[in-house]
């Protein structure tokens, strides 16, 4: 449809029925067809009262619960669940709790730095091993910067290791030459 056709129908001083008649005429001129239905059509269609039966609500809830299960199994986050189920966060979380489901929380896209990582048993063991290497290099006279380069750490991480494990770091390289 062209822009001038819309402008013709949108003039404010015309009656709405005239606009409908013009639109129908325009539709027919462009080759459109309108089927005429014989007999009383409105009696055939059941009137919509707006009340939904409890059975259909239960079916809808069961369908959403099953979809929630499938999406959580696939690892969908809360935003994807909101989009798919057309529900808000609180409703989704409540439905998940009622059905014993756990929604995956969002994860950071970048790797966390080693000195900010959470301390689990294996992380603590790894940190002990790194601190042992740092102490060894410190005893050999390496500076904090050199230790950081050797162990692929930042200088701040090396300084924190020295503070946590109570060993003194050399900050100048003149001690090693003596």
C-alpha positions in Angstrom: 0.0 0.0 0.0 1.3 3.4 -0.9 1.7 6.3 1.6 -0.8 8.4 -0.3 -3.5 5.7 0.3 -3.0 5.9 4.0 -3.1 9.7 4.1 -6.4 9.5 2.2 -8.0 7.3 4.9 -6.5 9.2 7.9 -8.2 12.5 7.4 -9.6 13.7 10.8 -12.9 15.1 9.5 -14.3 11.9 8.0 -16.6 9.5 9.9 -15.0 6.1 10.8 -17.6 4.2 8.8 -16.6 6.1 5.7 -13.0 5.2 6.3 -13.9 1.5 6.5 -15.9 1.8 3.3 -13.0 3.5 1.5 -10.6 0.9 2.8 -12.9 -1.9 1.5 -13.2 -0.2 -1.9 -9.5 0.2 -2.1 -8.9 -3.5 -1.2 -11.4 -4.6 -3.8 -9.9 -2.4 -6.5 -6.5 -4.0 -5.9 -7.9 -7.4 -6.6 -8.9 -8.5 -3.1 -11.9 -10.7 -2.5 -14.3 -10.9 0.4 -16.3 -14.0 1.0 -19.9 -13.5 2.1 -21.1 -15.9 4.9 -24.7 -16.9 4.8 -26.8 -17.2 7.9 -26.4 -16.0 11.5 -22.7 -16.2 12.2 -22.6 -14.8 15.7 -24.7 -17.6 17.1 -22.1 -20.2 16.0 -19.3 -18.6 17.9 -19.3 -19.3 21.7 -19.3 -16.0 23.7 -16.0 -15.4 25.4 -16.7 -14.6 29.0 -13.0 -14.0 29.9 -13.2 -16.8 32.6 -10.6 -19.5 32.1 -11.5 -22.9 33.4 -9.3 -24.2 36.2 -8.5 -27.3 34.1 -6.9 -25.1 31.3 -5.0 -23.1 33.9 -3.6 -26.4 35.4 -2.7 -27.6 31.9 -0.9 -24.3 31.2 0.9 -24.5 34.5 1.9 -28.1 33.8 3.1 -27.1 30.4 5.2 -24.3 31.8 6.6 -26.5 34.5 7.7 -29.1 31.9 9.2 -26.3 29.7 11.0 -24.9 32.8 12.5 -28.3 33.5 13.8 -28.7 30.0 15.2 -25.2 29.8 17.0 -25.5 33.2 18.4 -28.9 32.1 19.9 -27.2 29.0 21.5 -24.5 31.3 19.2 -21.6 30.5 19.6 -18.5 32.7 16.9 -16.5 34.3 16.6 -14.0 31.4 16.1 -16.8 28.9 13.5 -18.4 31.1 11.7 -15.1 31.4 11.6 -14.8 27.6 10.5 -18.4 27.0 7.9 -18.7 29.8 6.6 -15.1 29.6 6.8 -14.8 33.3 8.6 -12.5 35.7 11.6 -13.5 37.8 9.8 -14.0 41.0 7.2 -16.3 39.4 9.9 -18.4 37.8 12.0 -18.7 41.0 8.9 -19.7 42.9 7.9 -22.3 40.3 11.5 -23.6 40.4 11.5 -23.9 44.2 8.1 -25.6 44.2 9.5 -28.2 41.8 12.9 -28.6 43.4 14.8 -27.1 40.4 17.9 -25.0 40.6 18.4 -22.1 38.1 21.9 -21.6 36.8 23.3 -18.3 37.9 25.2 -16.1 35.4 28.9 -16.6 35.3 31.6 -13.9 34.7 32.8 -13.8 31.1 36.4 -13.1 32.1 38.7 -15.1 34.2 39.1 -13.9 37.8 42.6 -13.0 38.9 44.4 -15.6 41.0 44.7 -13.4 44.1 40.9 -12.8 44.1 39.9 -16.4 43.5 37.8 -18.2 46.1 39.8 -20.4 48.4 38.9 -24.1 48.1 41.0 -26.9 49.3 42.7 -27.4 46.0 43.2 -23.7 45.5 44.7 -23.4 48.9 47.1 -26.3 48.1 48.1 -24.6 44.8 48.6 -21.3 46.6 50.9 -23.1 49.2 52.9 -24.5 46.3 53.2 -21.2 44.6 54.2 -19.5 47.9 56.9 -22.2 48.3 58.3 -21.4 44.9 58.2 -17.7 45.7 60.1 -18.3 49.0 62.7 -20.4 47.2 63.3 -17.6 44.6 63.4 -15.0 47.4 66.1 -17.0 49.2 68.1 -17.1 46.0 68.0 -13.3 45.9 65.4 -12.7 43.2 63.4 -9.4 43.4 59.6 -9.3 43.6 59.4 -8.3 40.0 61.6 -11.2 38.9 59.6 -13.7 41.0 56.4 -12.4 39.4 57.9 -12.9 36.0 59.1 -16.4 36.8 55.9 -17.6 38.4 53.6 -15.7 35.9 52.0 -13.6 38.6 51.5 -9.9 39.2 53.8 -8.1 41.5 50.9 -7.4 43.8 50.2 -11.2 44.0 53.8 -11.8 44.9 53.7 -9.1 47.6 50.5 -10.6 49.0 52.2 -14.0 49.1 55.1 -12.5 51.0 52.8 -10.8 53.5 50.6 -13.9 54.0 53.4 -16.4 54.3 55.7 -14.0 56.2 58.8 -13.8 54.1 60.6 -10.6 53.1 60.9 -9.8 49.4 63.9 -8.0 47.8 62.7 -5.0 45.9 66.2 -4.1 44.5 68.5 -6.4 42.6 71.7 -5.1 44.3 71.5 -7.7 47.1 72.0 -10.6 44.7 75.3 -9.3 43.3 77.1 -9.2 46.7 
